[in-house]
Amino acid sequence: MDINYELYKVFYHVAKSLSFSDAAENLFISQSAVSQSIKTLEKRLNQPLFIRSTKRVALTKEGELLLKHIEPAINLITRGENQLCADPKSGIQLRIGSTDTICRYYLVPYLNNFHREYPNIHIKVSNGTSVQCAKMLERNEVDIIITNSPNSALNDLMEIIPVKTFHDVFIAKKDAFPISDQTVSFRELIKYPILMLEKRATTSMFLHNLFLENSLDLVPAIEIASNDLLIDMARIGLGIAFVPDFCIKDMDELTIIKTEQEIPSRKLVAAYNLDIPISDAARYFIDSLK
C-alpha cells in the first residue's frame, strides 16, 4: 500500500495532541488541510482512526494500533534528519531517559562533564520510571537511557551496559522502632510500617519479589513516587523506608536496619537500540559513566 509519508505525519501530530487545531499549528498548515489528510488516510486504510465530537477527539482502537507503529518511525526519521544536518561526529541533541532519582543522585556530574566537552549539543532529559524509560527507548523517543536493572522492559534489541552497582537498604529514624539496633528477619520487619515506591517502580517490584521468595506478602503502609519523600518520612519516624543507598546523602537521625536475609545488589545500566547507530557524543557520554 503506497501511502504518502505526509499523511502519516499529520496523523501522528493529531494522535499525540488529540487536537486538529494543535496539529495544524505544529505543522504550519490549515485545520481544514489536517482534516482532509486524516479523511484521506482513513479512506486509504479503510479504517476509522479517530472518534470526533464537538468537544473532543479520541483515537479508535485502530488508531491506537497505528500510533503504536507510527510513533517509533516518526521519531527515527526525525532523529536521522537531525544527525544529517549536524556534525556527523556529534549530532545536535542528546536525548536521555532516566528516573528522577538517578538523574539527581547519579547523572548530574556526568551531565556537567558532557556539557563542558560538547557545549554546542542540547541535552534533553526525559524522566519516568525505569520501565517507562525502556518504553521511551523502544519508541525512539530517546537516544539512550540510564535505568535500574533488573528491569522487565529491557529487551534483546537493546545494548545494555552496566555502569554502577548499588545496594538497596531499609532506613528508619534512630530509636523510632525497637529493631533499630538489631538484625531482623523479613518476617519480623513486615510487622512495622514499610514505606516504599509505588508498584510500577522497578525498586518496588524488586522488593515485592524479594519478600515473595521468602513466602511473605508485603503490604506497605505508604507508596509514593519519590525516594526523597520516602527518606523525609523515615526521618520523622513515619515508618521504615526502602531506598537505593546512592540517594542517601545525609544519615543524620537515620539508621540502616540490618536484615538476616541478604538483599541482592542491583545495577544501573545504560542502554540504546542495537539497530540504530548512536553519535560519537552519545558514545562518549556512555563511556564516561563507566
Secondary structure, DSSP 4 states (H G I P E B T S, - for coil): ----HHHHHHHHHHHHHT-HHHHHHHHTS-HHHHHHHHHHHHHHHTS--EEE-SS-EEE-HHHHHHHHHHHHHHHHHHHHHHHHTS-TTT-SEEEEEE-HHHIIIIIHHHHHHHHHH-TTSEEEEEE--HHHHHHHHHTTS-SEEEEEES-TT--TTEEEEEEEEE-EEEEEETTSSTTTTSEE-HHHHTTS-EEEE-TTSHHHHHHHHHHHHTT-----SEEES-HHHHHHHHHTTS-EEEEEGGG----TTEEEEEESS----EEEEEEEETTSPPPHHHHHHHHHH-
